C-alpha cells in the first residue's frame, strides 16, 4: 500500500509538472 501511495504521488507530481509546462507552452 505504501509503495502504491508513493507511486501515485510521483505520478501526480510528474503529471502536474507536465500539465503546467503544457499550459505555459
VOGUVEX-390266 format. One record per atom (N, C-alpha, C): residue number from 1; residue in three letters; atom name; x, y, z. Coordinates in pm, whole numbers, plus 32768, in hexadecimal, padded with zeros to 4 digits. Each point is the difference from the previous one (the first is absolute). Layout:
<pts>
pt filum:NUM	padren:Ala	lumti:CA	c1:X	c2:Y	c3:Z
...
</pts>
This chain:
<pts>
pt filum:1	padren:Unk	lumti:N	c1:8055	c2:7F89	c3:8000
pt filum:1	padren:Unk	lumti:CA	c1:7FAB	c2:8077	c3:8000
pt filum:1	padren:Unk	lumti:C	c1:8059	c2:807D	c3:8000
pt filum:2	padren:Unk	lumti:N	c1:806A	c2:7FFA	c3:804F
pt filum:2	padren:Unk	lumti:CA	c1:8059	c2:8075	c3:8009
pt filum:2	padren:Unk	lumti:C	c1:8041	c2:8019	c3:7F79
pt filum:3	padren:Unk	lumti:N	c1:8029	c2:7F93	c3:7FBF
pt filum:3	padren:Unk	lumti:CA	c1:8041	c2:800C	c3:7F7D
pt filum:3	padren:Unk	lumti:C	c1:7F9F	c2:803F	c3:7F9C
pt filum:4	padren:Unk	lumti:N	c1:7F84	c2:7FD1	c3:8001
pt filum:4	padren:Unk	lumti:CA	c1:7F9B	c2:8034	c3:7FA4
pt filum:4	padren:Unk	lumti:C	c1:7FEA	c2:8095	c3:8018
pt filum:5	padren:Unk	lumti:N	c1:7FFC	c2:8026	c3:8081
pt filum:5	padren:Unk	lumti:CA	c1:7FE9	c2:808C	c3:8024
pt filum:5	padren:Unk	lumti:C	c1:8074	c2:8055	c3:7FCB
pt filum:6	padren:Unk	lumti:N	c1:807A	c2:7FD0	c3:8014
pt filum:6	padren:Unk	lumti:CA	c1:8075	c2:804B	c3:7FD4
pt filum:6	padren:Unk	lumti:C	c1:7FFF	c2:800A	c3:7F67
pt filum:7	padren:Unk	lumti:N	c1:7FDE	c2:7F90	c3:7FBF
pt filum:7	padren:Unk	lumti:CA	c1:7FFC	c2:7FFE	c3:7F6D
pt filum:7	padren:Unk	lumti:C	c1:7F99	c2:8065	c3:7FCD
pt filum:8	padren:Unk	lumti:N	c1:7F8B	c2:8001	c3:803D
pt filum:8	padren:Unk	lumti:CA	c1:7F95	c2:805C	c3:7FD8
pt filum:8	padren:Unk	lumti:C	c1:802D	c2:8090	c3:8014
pt filum:9	padren:Unk	lumti:N	c1:8044	c2:801A	c3:806F
pt filum:9	padren:Unk	lumti:CA	c1:8030	c2:8088	c3:801D
pt filum:9	padren:Unk	lumti:C	c1:8064	c2:802B	c3:7F95
pt filum:10	padren:Unk	lumti:N	c1:8057	c2:7FA5	c3:7FD9
pt filum:10	padren:Unk	lumti:CA	c1:8065	c2:8020	c3:7F9A
pt filum:10	padren:Unk	lumti:C	c1:7FBC	c2:801F	c3:7F7B
pt filum:11	padren:Unk	lumti:N	c1:7F9C	c2:7FAF	c3:7FDE
pt filum:11	padren:Unk	lumti:CA	c1:7FB9	c2:8015	c3:7F81
pt filum:11	padren:Unk	lumti:C	c1:7FB9	c2:8087	c3:8003
pt filum:12	padren:Unk	lumti:N	c1:7FC1	c2:8020	c3:8070
pt filum:12	padren:Unk	lumti:CA	c1:7FB8	c2:807E	c3:800C
pt filum:12	padren:Unk	lumti:C	c1:8061	c2:8075	c3:7FF0
pt filum:13	padren:Unk	lumti:N	c1:8076	c2:7FF5	c3:803F
pt filum:13	padren:Unk	lumti:CA	c1:8062	c2:806B	c3:7FF8
pt filum:13	padren:Unk	lumti:C	c1:802D	c2:8014	c3:7F6F
pt filum:14	padren:Unk	lumti:N	c1:801D	c2:7F90	c3:7FBD
pt filum:14	padren:Unk	lumti:CA	c1:802D	c2:800A	c3:7F74
pt filum:14	padren:Unk	lumti:C	c1:7F8E	c2:8036	c3:7FA9
pt filum:15	padren:Unk	lumti:N	c1:7F88	c2:7FCD	c3:8018
pt filum:15	padren:Unk	lumti:CA	c1:7F8D	c2:802C	c3:7FB1
pt filum:15	padren:Unk	lumti:C	c1:7FE8	c2:8095	c3:8013
pt filum:16	padren:Unk	lumti:N	c1:800A	c2:802F	c3:807C
pt filum:16	padren:Unk	lumti:CA	c1:7FEA	c2:808E	c3:801D
pt filum:16	padren:Unk	lumti:C	c1:8069	c2:8055	c3:7FB9
pt filum:17	padren:Unk	lumti:N	c1:807D	c2:7FD1	c3:8004
pt filum:17	padren:Unk	lumti:CA	c1:806E	c2:804A	c3:7FC1
pt filum:17	padren:Unk	lumti:C	c1:7FEB	c2:8004	c3:7F68
pt filum:18	padren:Unk	lumti:N	c1:7FD8	c2:7F8F	c3:7FC8
pt filum:18	padren:Unk	lumti:CA	c1:7FEA	c2:7FF9	c3:7F6F
pt filum:18	padren:Unk	lumti:C	c1:7F8B	c2:805A	c3:7FDA
pt filum:19	padren:Unk	lumti:N	c1:7F95	c2:7FFB	c3:804F
pt filum:19	padren:Unk	lumti:CA	c1:7F8B	c2:8052	c3:7FE3
pt filum:19	padren:Unk	lumti:C	c1:8025	c2:8093	c3:8003
pt filum:20	padren:Unk	lumti:N	c1:804E	c2:8028	c3:8064
pt filum:20	padren:Unk	lumti:CA	c1:8027	c2:808C	c3:800D
pt filum:20	padren:Unk	lumti:C	c1:8058	c2:8028	c3:7F89
pt filum:21	padren:Unk	lumti:N	c1:805C	c2:7FA7	c3:7FDB
pt filum:21	padren:Unk	lumti:CA	c1:8057	c2:801D	c3:7F8D
pt filum:21	padren:Unk	lumti:C	c1:7FAB	c2:8012	c3:7F83
pt filum:22	padren:Unk	lumti:N	c1:7FA0	c2:7FA8	c3:7FEC
pt filum:22	padren:Unk	lumti:CA	c1:7FA9	c2:8009	c3:7F8B
pt filum:22	padren:Unk	lumti:C	c1:7FAE	c2:8080	c3:8004
pt filum:23	padren:Unk	lumti:N	c1:7FD3	c2:8027	c3:8076
pt filum:23	padren:Unk	lumti:CA	c1:7FAF	c2:8079	c3:800F
pt filum:23	padren:Unk	lumti:C	c1:8053	c2:807B	c3:7FDB
pt filum:24	padren:Unk	lumti:N	c1:807E	c2:8002	c3:802F
pt filum:24	padren:Unk	lumti:CA	c1:8058	c2:8071	c3:7FE2
pt filum:24	padren:Unk	lumti:C	c1:801D	c2:8005	c3:7F6A
pt filum:25	padren:Unk	lumti:N	c1:8018	c2:7F88	c3:7FC5
pt filum:25	padren:Unk	lumti:CA	c1:801B	c2:7FFA	c3:7F71
pt filum:25	padren:Unk	lumti:C	c1:7F7F	c2:801B	c3:7FB4
</pts>
